[in-house]
Amino acid sequence: MNKRKVGTTYERLAAAKLSQTGMEILAYNYRCPFGEADLIAKEGETLIFVEVKYRASERYGNPLMAVNTAKQQRLCRVADDYRMRGKIPEDTPFRFDVVGILGEEIVHVPNAFEYRPRGR
């Protein structure tokens, strides 16, 4: 199986897990010039931009640790793009979650990092 198919498989698994907690999945693989958000969800009034990381084993490190500062900054820009294009009101709350999948274990980290405005 190629990397894209593997990624899609685990993104769908993460989406199912998040849906079980009451989140509504709004978009899969939202792409824009700044990057991609694996999932965009909504919980109550809060928009959630989700990064999904999968590792078959810890040989290449824990998947939760793979969301480095550069990835966080890209996801913030993607969130800005989504909110602008979707004409989302500025006062709409939003956050960034990470779902790490290690083998069969799925770990959801809500509010995994703070929003970083462009240039910071």
C-alpha positions as CSV (number, residue, x, y, z in Angstrom):
1,M,0.0,0.0,0.0
2,N,1.4,3.5,-0.9
3,K,1.9,6.2,1.7
4,R,-1.2,8.2,0.6
5,K,-3.5,5.2,0.9
6,V,-2.0,4.4,4.4
7,G,-2.5,8.0,5.4
8,T,-6.1,8.0,4.2
9,T,-6.8,4.8,6.0
10,Y,-5.6,6.2,9.4
11,E,-7.2,9.6,8.8
12,R,-10.5,7.8,8.4
13,L,-9.9,5.8,11.5
14,A,-9.1,9.0,13.5
15,A,-12.2,10.6,12.1
16,A,-14.3,7.7,13.2
17,K,-12.8,7.9,16.7
18,L,-13.5,11.7,16.9
19,S,-17.0,11.2,15.6
20,Q,-17.7,8.8,18.5
21,T,-16.9,11.6,20.9
22,G,-19.5,13.8,19.3
23,M,-17.4,15.8,16.8
24,E,-18.8,16.5,13.4
25,I,-16.3,16.0,10.6
26,L,-16.5,18.9,8.2
27,A,-13.6,18.2,5.8
28,Y,-11.0,15.6,5.0
29,N,-7.6,16.7,3.6
30,Y,-8.4,20.4,3.2
31,R,-5.7,21.7,0.9
32,C,-4.7,25.3,0.2
33,P,-1.5,27.1,-0.9
34,F,-0.2,27.0,2.7
35,G,-0.5,23.2,3.3
36,E,-3.1,20.7,4.4
37,A,-5.3,19.9,7.3
38,D,-5.9,16.2,7.7
39,L,-9.3,16.8,9.2
40,I,-11.5,19.8,10.1
41,A,-14.1,19.1,12.7
42,K,-16.6,20.9,14.8
43,E,-17.5,20.4,18.4
44,G,-20.3,22.7,19.5
45,E,-19.3,26.1,18.2
46,T,-15.6,25.3,18.1
47,L,-13.8,24.6,14.8
48,I,-11.0,22.0,15.2
49,F,-8.1,21.6,12.9
50,V,-6.7,18.1,13.3
51,E,-3.3,16.7,12.4
52,V,-3.2,12.9,12.2
53,K,0.1,11.0,12.6
54,Y,0.6,7.3,12.2
55,R,3.5,5.0,13.1
56,A,3.5,1.3,12.9
57,S,6.1,1.2,15.7
58,E,8.2,3.7,17.6
59,R,11.2,2.9,15.4
60,Y,10.8,6.3,13.9
61,G,9.6,8.0,17.1
62,N,6.3,8.6,18.7
63,P,3.7,10.0,16.2
64,L,2.6,12.7,18.6
65,M,6.2,14.2,18.6
66,A,6.1,14.5,14.8
67,V,4.1,17.7,14.9
68,N,7.0,20.1,15.1
69,T,7.0,23.9,15.2
70,A,7.1,24.1,11.4
71,K,4.1,21.8,11.0
72,Q,2.2,23.8,13.6
73,Q,2.9,27.1,11.8
74,R,1.7,25.6,8.5
75,L,-1.5,24.3,10.1
76,C,-2.1,27.7,11.6
77,R,-1.9,29.2,8.1
78,V,-4.2,26.5,6.7
79,A,-6.7,27.4,9.5
80,D,-6.5,31.1,8.5
81,D,-7.1,30.2,4.9
82,Y,-10.1,27.9,5.8
83,R,-11.7,30.5,8.0
84,M,-11.2,33.3,5.4
85,R,-12.5,31.3,2.4
86,G,-15.4,30.0,4.5
87,K,-16.2,33.4,5.7
88,I,-16.1,32.1,9.3
89,P,-16.8,34.9,11.8
90,E,-13.6,36.1,13.5
91,D,-15.0,35.4,16.9
92,T,-15.6,31.7,16.2
93,P,-13.5,29.7,18.6
94,F,-11.0,27.3,17.1
95,R,-8.2,25.0,18.3
96,F,-5.6,22.5,17.0
97,D,-5.8,18.8,18.0
98,V,-3.4,16.0,17.2
99,V,-4.3,12.3,16.8
100,G,-1.4,10.0,17.1
101,I,-1.8,6.4,16.1
102,L,0.9,4.0,17.2
103,G,0.1,0.5,16.0
104,E,-3.4,-0.1,17.2
105,E,-3.4,2.6,19.9
106,I,-5.1,5.9,19.1
107,V,-4.4,8.9,21.3
108,H,-6.3,12.1,20.8
109,V,-4.7,15.3,22.2
110,P,-7.2,18.2,22.3
111,N,-5.8,21.7,22.1
112,A,-2.3,20.2,21.4
113,F,-0.7,23.6,20.6
114,E,-1.6,27.3,20.6
115,Y,-2.4,29.3,17.5
116,R,0.6,31.1,16.0
117,P,-0.2,34.1,14.0
118,R,1.7,34.5,10.8
119,G,5.2,35.8,11.3
120,R,5.6,34.5,14.8
